[in-house]
Amino acid sequence: MEGYVVKKVDGRILVVASTPKDFSSTGGLSEFYNAIWFSNAPGKVKVGNKVQVWFDVAAEL
């Protein structure tokens, strides 16, 4: 996923995708941006940075 860091808290970053998905054909939003928290972020990453992140498992709360 490629996106922007929009928040940084206690070593975690919130990344929001830079490209929207269009779900309007099924009644959803025409402009939806995926967002996901990542832990153990490098200290040099700052809010506003464009990043590429990879994941294969996400915990749900």
Stockholm file with secondary structure:
# STOCKHOLM 1.0

chainA/1-61         MEGYVVKKVDGRILVVASTPKDFSSTGGLSEFYNAIWFSNAPGKVKVGNKVQVWFDVAAEL
#=GR chainA/1-61 SS CEEEEEEEETTEEEEEESSCBCCGGGTSCSSBCCEEEESSCCTTCCTTCEEECCCSCCCCC
#=GC SS_cons        CEEEEEEEETTEEEEEESSCBCCGGGTSCSSBCCEEEESSCCTTCCTTCEEECCCSCCCCC
//
